[in-house]
Amino acid sequence: MPETHIVSYDIRHPKRLRRVAKTCQDFGCRRQLSVFLCRISPVDLIRLKDRLNEIIDRKNDQILFIRLCQSCGDGIESLGQPTLRHDVTDVCLVI
């Protein structure tokens, strides 16, 4: 059963930053510059973490994984530019 996660990152080096963003795009949808909403299975979450772990410098970079429950996802709001409403039927395929 897919779960919804917010993946947010702070990457110090531009080359690693681009690689992390590209990897996150394989698993989710960009919501802000360094924030992705990922609706993925537990197995794909492990795959995402493994791929990101190979890219980052563990002493200087940080990636956060925040699991959202259904009601938390429904409560996402934005100020300024609108964001797409969280949809539990969204599925991102990873090939």
DSSP file (Angstrom, degrees, kcal/mol; ACC not computed):
  #  RESIDUE AA STRUCTURE BP1 BP2  ACC     N-H-->O    O-->H-N    N-H-->O    O-->H-N    TCO  KAPPA ALPHA  PHI   PSI    X-CA   Y-CA   Z-CA
    1    1 A M              0   0    0      0, 0.0    39,-0.1     0, 0.0     0, 0.0   0.000 360.0 360.0 360.0 123.9    0.0    0.0    0.0
    2    2 A P        -     0   0    0      0, 0.0     2,-0.3     0, 0.0    39,-0.3  -0.279 360.0-157.8 -63.1 147.7    1.5    3.3   -1.0
    3    3 A E  E     -A   40   0A   0     37,-3.4    37,-2.3    66,-0.0     2,-0.5  -0.883  15.8-120.7-121.6 155.7    2.3    5.9    1.6
    4    4 A T  E     +AB  39  68A   0     64,-0.7    64,-3.2    -2,-0.3     2,-0.4  -0.864  33.6 175.7-102.0 129.7    2.7    9.7    1.3
    5    5 A H  E     -AB  38  67A   0     33,-2.8    33,-3.1    -2,-0.5     2,-0.5  -0.979  27.4-139.6-130.4 142.8    6.0   11.3    2.3
    6    6 A I  E     -AB  37  66A   0     60,-3.0    60,-2.9    -2,-0.4     2,-0.5  -0.904  21.5-163.2 -93.6 128.9    7.4   14.8    2.1
    7    7 A V  E     +AB  36  65A   0     29,-2.7    29,-2.8    -2,-0.5     2,-0.4  -0.971  13.8 173.1-116.4 119.7   11.0   14.6    1.1
    8    8 A S  E     -AB  35  64A   0     56,-2.0    56,-3.6    -2,-0.5     2,-0.3  -0.955   6.8-171.2-128.1 144.0   13.0   17.8    1.8
    9    9 A Y  E     - B   0  63A   0     25,-1.7     2,-0.4    -2,-0.4    54,-0.2  -0.962  25.7-161.5-142.0 155.4   16.7   18.3    1.4
   10   10 A D  E     + B   0  62A   0     52,-2.8    52,-2.0    -2,-0.3     2,-0.5  -0.922  24.8 178.8-132.1 103.7   19.6   20.7    2.0
   11   11 A I        -     0   0    0     -2,-0.4    50,-0.1    50,-0.2     6,-0.1  -0.933  19.0-157.5-116.4 128.7   22.5   19.8   -0.2
   12   12 A R  S    S+     0   0    0     -2,-0.5    -1,-0.1    45,-0.1    49,-0.1   0.814  72.8  62.0 -77.9 -33.2   25.7   21.8   -0.1
   13   13 A H  S  > S-     0   0    0      1,-0.1     4,-2.7     2,-0.0     5,-0.2  -0.831  73.8-138.4-105.0 131.7   27.3   21.1   -3.6
   14   14 A P  H  > S+     0   0    0      0, 0.0     4,-2.3     0, 0.0     5,-0.2   0.847 102.8  51.8 -55.8 -38.8   25.5   22.0   -6.8
   15   15 A K  H  > S+     0   0    0      2,-0.2     4,-1.8     1,-0.2     5,-0.1   0.934 113.6  43.1 -66.0 -45.1   26.4   18.8   -8.6
   16   16 A R  H  > S+     0   0    0      1,-0.2     4,-2.7     2,-0.2     5,-0.2   0.886 111.1  57.3 -65.8 -37.3   25.0   16.6   -5.7
   17   17 A L  H  X S+     0   0    0     -4,-2.7     4,-2.4     1,-0.2    -2,-0.2   0.923 107.4  46.9 -58.3 -46.5   22.0   18.9   -5.5
   18   18 A R  H  X S+     0   0    0     -4,-2.3     4,-2.4     1,-0.2    -1,-0.2   0.894 112.8  49.6 -63.7 -40.1   21.1   18.3   -9.1
   19   19 A R  H  X S+     0   0    0     -4,-1.8     4,-2.1     2,-0.2    -2,-0.2   0.891 111.2  48.8 -67.5 -39.5   21.5   14.5   -8.7
   20   20 A V  H  X S+     0   0    0     -4,-2.7     4,-2.6     2,-0.2    -2,-0.2   0.930 112.2  48.8 -64.9 -45.1   19.4   14.5   -5.6
   21   21 A A  H  X S+     0   0    0     -4,-2.4     4,-2.0     1,-0.2    -2,-0.2   0.919 111.6  49.2 -61.2 -43.9   16.6   16.5   -7.3
   22   22 A K  H  X S+     0   0    0     -4,-2.4     4,-0.9     1,-0.2    -1,-0.2   0.900 111.5  49.4 -63.2 -41.0   16.7   14.2  -10.3
   23   23 A T  H >X S+     0   0    0     -4,-2.1     3,-0.8     1,-0.2     4,-0.5   0.924 109.9  50.7 -64.2 -44.8   16.5   11.1   -8.1
   24   24 A C  H >X S+     0   0    0     -4,-2.6     4,-1.8     1,-0.3     3,-1.3   0.859 103.4  59.9 -62.4 -34.7   13.5   12.6   -6.2
   25   25 A Q  H 3< S+     0   0    0     -4,-2.0    -1,-0.3     1,-0.3    -2,-0.2   0.793  97.6  60.5 -63.6 -26.9   11.8   13.3   -9.5
   26   26 A D  H << S+     0   0    0     -4,-0.9    -1,-0.3    -3,-0.8    -2,-0.2   0.713 117.2  30.1 -69.7 -20.0   11.9    9.6  -10.2
   27   27 A F  H << S+     0   0    0     -3,-1.3    12,-0.3    -4,-0.5     2,-0.2   0.558 125.2   1.1-117.2 -13.1    9.8    8.9   -7.1
   28   28 A G  S  < S-     0   0    0     -4,-1.8     2,-0.4    10,-0.2    10,-0.2  -0.837  73.2 -79.8-158.9-168.1    7.6   11.9   -6.6
   29   29 A C  E     -C   37   0A   0      8,-2.6     8,-2.9    -2,-0.2     2,-0.2  -0.937  41.0-118.3-116.9 130.2    6.3   15.3   -7.6
   30   30 A R  E     +C   36   0A   0     -2,-0.4     6,-0.3     6,-0.2     3,-0.1  -0.468  33.0 170.6 -68.1 132.5    8.2   18.5   -6.9
   31   31 A R  E    S-     0   0A   0      4,-3.2     2,-0.3     1,-0.4     5,-0.2   0.673  70.8  -2.6-110.8 -32.7    6.2   20.9   -4.7
   32   32 A Q  E >  S-C   35   0A   0      3,-1.8     3,-1.3     1,-0.0    -1,-0.4  -0.856  94.3 -77.4-145.2-179.4    8.9   23.5   -4.0
   33   33 A L  T 3  S+     0   0    0      1,-0.3    -3,-0.0    -2,-0.3    -1,-0.0   0.882 130.1  15.0 -54.0 -43.7   12.6   23.8   -5.0
   34   34 A S  T 3  S+     0   0    0     -4,-0.0   -25,-1.7    -3,-0.0     2,-0.4  -0.001 112.8  89.1-120.8  28.6   13.8   21.3   -2.4
   35   35 A V  E <   -AC   8  32A   0     -3,-1.3    -4,-3.2   -27,-0.2    -3,-1.8  -0.989  48.1-178.7-133.3 126.3   10.5   19.7   -1.5
   36   36 A F  E     -AC   7  30A   0    -29,-2.8   -29,-2.7    -2,-0.4     2,-0.6  -0.933  20.8-144.0-121.8 147.0    8.9   16.6   -3.1
   37   37 A L  E     -AC   6  29A   0     -8,-2.9    -8,-2.6    -2,-0.4     2,-0.5  -0.960  24.9-170.6-107.5 118.4    5.7   14.9   -2.3
   38   38 A C  E     -A    5   0A   0    -33,-3.1   -33,-2.8    -2,-0.6     2,-0.8  -0.945  18.5-170.0-118.2 121.9    6.1   11.1   -2.9
   39   39 A R  E     +A    4   0A   0     -2,-0.5    53,-1.0   -12,-0.3     2,-0.3  -0.875  40.4 142.6-107.5  95.4    3.3    8.6   -2.9
   40   40 A I  E     -A    3   0A   0    -37,-2.3   -37,-3.4    -2,-0.8    53,-0.1  -0.882  52.3-101.2-138.5 161.2    5.3    5.4   -2.8
   41   41 A S     >  -     0   0    0     -2,-0.3     4,-2.1   -39,-0.3     5,-0.2  -0.358  41.2-107.1 -75.4 161.5    5.3    1.9   -1.4
   42   42 A P  H  > S+     0   0    0      0, 0.0     4,-1.7     0, 0.0     5,-0.1   0.860 122.1  53.8 -57.4 -35.4    7.6    1.0    1.5
   43   43 A V  H  > S+     0   0    0      1,-0.2     4,-2.0     2,-0.2     5,-0.1   0.922 108.9  47.5 -66.1 -43.8    9.8   -0.9   -0.9
   44   44 A D  H  > S+     0   0    0      1,-0.2     4,-2.7     2,-0.2    -1,-0.2   0.817 106.7  58.2 -68.1 -29.3   10.2    2.1   -3.1
   45   45 A L  H  X S+     0   0    0     -4,-2.1     4,-2.5     2,-0.2    -1,-0.2   0.911 106.9  48.0 -63.5 -41.3   10.9    4.3   -0.1
   46   46 A I  H  X S+     0   0    0     -4,-1.7     4,-2.5     2,-0.2    -2,-0.2   0.915 111.5  50.2 -63.7 -43.0   13.9    2.0    0.7
   47   47 A R  H  X S+     0   0    0     -4,-2.0     4,-2.5     2,-0.2    -2,-0.2   0.917 110.7  49.7 -60.9 -43.7   15.0    2.2   -2.9
   48   48 A L  H  X S+     0   0    0     -4,-2.7     4,-2.6     1,-0.2     5,-0.2   0.937 111.8  47.6 -60.6 -47.8   14.8    6.0   -2.8
   49   49 A K  H  X S+     0   0    0     -4,-2.5     4,-2.4     1,-0.2    -1,-0.2   0.897 111.5  51.0 -62.3 -40.3   16.8    6.2    0.4
   50   50 A D  H  X S+     0   0    0     -4,-2.5     4,-1.2     2,-0.2    -1,-0.2   0.926 111.7  46.8 -62.7 -45.3   19.4    3.9   -0.9
   51   51 A R  H  X S+     0   0    0     -4,-2.5     4,-0.6     1,-0.2     3,-0.3   0.914 114.8  46.3 -64.3 -42.2   19.9    5.9   -4.1
   52   52 A L  H >X S+     0   0    0     -4,-2.6     4,-2.2     1,-0.2     3,-1.1   0.878 106.1  59.1 -68.0 -36.7   20.1    9.2   -2.2
   53   53 A N  H 3< S+     0   0    0     -4,-2.4    -1,-0.2     1,-0.3    -2,-0.2   0.806 102.3  54.9 -62.0 -29.2   22.5    7.7    0.3
   54   54 A E  H 3< S+     0   0    0     -4,-1.2    -1,-0.3    -3,-0.3    -2,-0.2   0.697 113.2  42.8 -75.2 -18.8   24.9    7.0   -2.6
   55   55 A I  H << S+     0   0    0     -3,-1.1    -2,-0.2    -4,-0.6    -1,-0.1   0.867  97.7  79.4 -94.1 -43.4   24.8   10.6   -3.7
   56   56 A I  S  < S-     0   0    0     -4,-2.2     2,-0.7     1,-0.1   -45,-0.0  -0.174  72.9-125.8 -77.5 160.2   25.0   12.8   -0.5
   57   57 A D    >>  -     0   0    0      1,-0.1     4,-2.9     5,-0.0     3,-1.3  -0.922  23.0-153.2 -96.6 108.7   27.9   13.7    1.7
   58   58 A R  T 34 S+     0   0    0     -2,-0.7    -1,-0.1     1,-0.3    -2,-0.0   0.675  90.0  53.9 -64.1 -18.1   26.7   12.6    5.0
   59   59 A K  T 34 S+     0   0    0      1,-0.1    -1,-0.3    -3,-0.0     3,-0.0   0.732 123.8  21.9 -86.1 -22.6   28.7   15.2    6.9
   60   60 A N  T <4 S+     0   0    0     -3,-1.3     2,-0.2     0, 0.0    -2,-0.2   0.622 112.4  65.1-120.3 -19.0   27.4   18.2    5.0
   61   61 A D     <  -     0   0    0     -4,-2.9     2,-0.3   -50,-0.1   -50,-0.2  -0.667  54.9-163.7-109.4 161.7   24.1   17.3    3.5
   62   62 A Q  E     -B   10   0A   0    -52,-2.0   -52,-2.8    -2,-0.2     2,-0.4  -0.989   6.2-172.7-146.7 137.7   20.7   16.4    5.0
   63   63 A I  E     -B    9   0A   0     -2,-0.3     2,-0.4   -54,-0.2   -54,-0.2  -0.999  12.6-155.5-127.9 130.6   17.5   14.8    3.6
   64   64 A L  E     -B    8   0A   0    -56,-3.6   -56,-2.0    -2,-0.4     2,-0.5  -0.870   4.1-163.3-106.5 138.9   14.3   14.7    5.6
   65   65 A F  E     -B    7   0A   0     -2,-0.4     2,-0.6   -58,-0.2   -58,-0.2  -0.980  10.2-176.0-119.6 115.5   11.6   12.1    5.1
   66   66 A I  E     -B    6   0A   0    -60,-2.9   -60,-3.0    -2,-0.5     2,-0.3  -0.944  15.5-145.8-118.9 112.3    8.3   13.0    6.7
   67   67 A R  E     -B    5   0A   0     -2,-0.6     2,-0.4   -62,-0.2   -62,-0.3  -0.600  14.6-154.2 -78.9 133.8    5.5   10.5    6.5
   68   68 A L  E     -B    4   0A   0    -64,-3.2   -64,-0.7    -2,-0.3     2,-0.1  -0.900   4.2-143.8-110.1 135.7    2.0   11.9    6.2
   69   69 A C     >  -     0   0    0     -2,-0.4     4,-2.5   -66,-0.1     5,-0.2  -0.417  38.7 -96.3 -81.9 171.3   -1.2   10.3    7.3
   70   70 A Q  H  > S+     0   0    0      1,-0.2     4,-2.1     2,-0.2     5,-0.2   0.917 125.3  46.6 -56.5 -48.0   -4.4   10.9    5.2
   71   71 A S  H  > S+     0   0    0      1,-0.2     4,-0.9     2,-0.2    -1,-0.2   0.847 111.1  52.9 -68.8 -31.6   -5.7   13.7    7.3
   72   72 A C  H >4 S+     0   0    0      2,-0.2     3,-0.6     1,-0.2    -1,-0.2   0.928 109.3  49.0 -65.7 -44.0   -2.3   15.4    7.4
   73   73 A G  H >< S+     0   0    0     -4,-2.5     3,-1.3     1,-0.2    13,-0.4   0.882 108.6  53.2 -61.9 -38.4   -2.1   15.3    3.6
   74   74 A D  H 3< S+     0   0    0     -4,-2.1    -1,-0.2     1,-0.2    -2,-0.2   0.733 103.8  59.5 -67.4 -21.3   -5.6   16.7    3.3
   75   75 A G  T << S+     0   0    0     -4,-0.9    -1,-0.2    -3,-0.6     2,-0.2   0.357  71.6 128.0 -91.2   5.7   -4.5   19.6    5.6
   76   76 A I    <   +     0   0    0     -3,-1.3     2,-0.3    -4,-0.2    10,-0.2  -0.468  34.6 174.6 -66.1 127.7   -1.7   20.9    3.3
   77   77 A E        -     0   0    0     -2,-0.2     2,-0.3     8,-0.1    -2,-0.0  -0.856  14.3-158.3-127.3 162.7   -2.1   24.6    2.7
   78   78 A S        -     0   0    0     -2,-0.3     2,-0.4     5,-0.1     5,-0.1  -0.990   8.8-149.3-141.2 152.8   -0.1   27.3    0.9
   79   79 A L  S    S+     0   0    0     -2,-0.3     2,-0.5     2,-0.1    -2,-0.0  -0.913  76.5   6.0-112.5 146.7    0.2   31.0    1.0
   80   80 A G  S    S+     0   0    0     -2,-0.4    -2,-0.1     0, 0.0     0, 0.0  -0.708 123.0  34.1  84.2-130.5    1.2   32.9   -2.2
   81   81 A Q  S    S-     0   0    0     -2,-0.5    -2,-0.1     1,-0.1     2,-0.0  -0.356  92.7-114.3 -62.1 135.1    1.3   30.6   -5.2
   82   82 A P        -     0   0    0      0, 0.0     2,-0.3     0, 0.0    -1,-0.1  -0.330  25.9-149.1 -70.3 153.4   -1.3   27.9   -5.0
   83   83 A T        -     0   0    0     -5,-0.1    -5,-0.1    -7,-0.1     2,-0.1  -0.886  28.6 -94.5-117.8 153.5   -0.3   24.3   -4.7
   84   84 A L        -     0   0    0     -2,-0.3     2,-0.1     1,-0.1     3,-0.1  -0.402  48.1-104.3 -64.4 141.5   -2.1   21.3   -6.1
   85   85 A R        -     0   0    0      1,-0.1    -1,-0.1    -2,-0.1     2,-0.1  -0.442  41.1-100.9 -66.5 138.5   -4.4   19.7   -3.5
   86   86 A H        -     0   0    0    -13,-0.4     2,-0.5   -10,-0.2    -1,-0.1  -0.398  40.7-164.3 -60.4 131.8   -3.0   16.4   -2.1
   87   87 A D    >   -     0   0    0     -2,-0.1     3,-2.1     1,-0.1    -1,-0.0  -0.963  18.1-156.8-127.7 115.5   -4.6   13.5   -3.8
   88   88 A V  T 3  S+     0   0    0     -2,-0.5    -1,-0.1     1,-0.3    -2,-0.0   0.627  93.6  64.3 -67.3 -11.1   -4.4   10.1   -2.3
   89   89 A T  T 3  S+     0   0    0      2,-0.0    -1,-0.3    -3,-0.0     2,-0.1   0.556  75.5 113.0 -88.5  -6.0   -5.1    8.6   -5.7
   90   90 A D    <   -     0   0    0     -3,-2.1     2,-0.4     2,-0.0    -4,-0.0  -0.439  45.1-177.1 -63.2 133.9   -1.8   10.0   -7.1
   91   91 A V        -     0   0    0     -2,-0.1     2,-0.6   -63,-0.0   -51,-0.1  -0.993  14.7-157.0-135.3 128.0    0.6    7.2   -7.9
   92   92 A C        -     0   0    0    -53,-1.0     2,-0.3    -2,-0.4   -63,-0.0  -0.924  16.9-142.7-104.6 123.6    4.1    7.8   -9.2
   93   93 A L        -     0   0    0     -2,-0.6     2,-0.5   -53,-0.1   -65,-0.1  -0.672   7.7-155.8 -88.4 139.0    5.6    4.9  -11.1
   94   94 A V              0   0    0     -2,-0.3   -67,-0.1     1,-0.1   -68,-0.0  -0.966 360.0 360.0-115.3 122.2    9.2    4.0  -10.8
   95   95 A I              0   0    0     -2,-0.5    -1,-0.1   -69,-0.1    -2,-0.0   0.391 360.0 360.0-111.5 360.0   10.8    2.1  -13.6
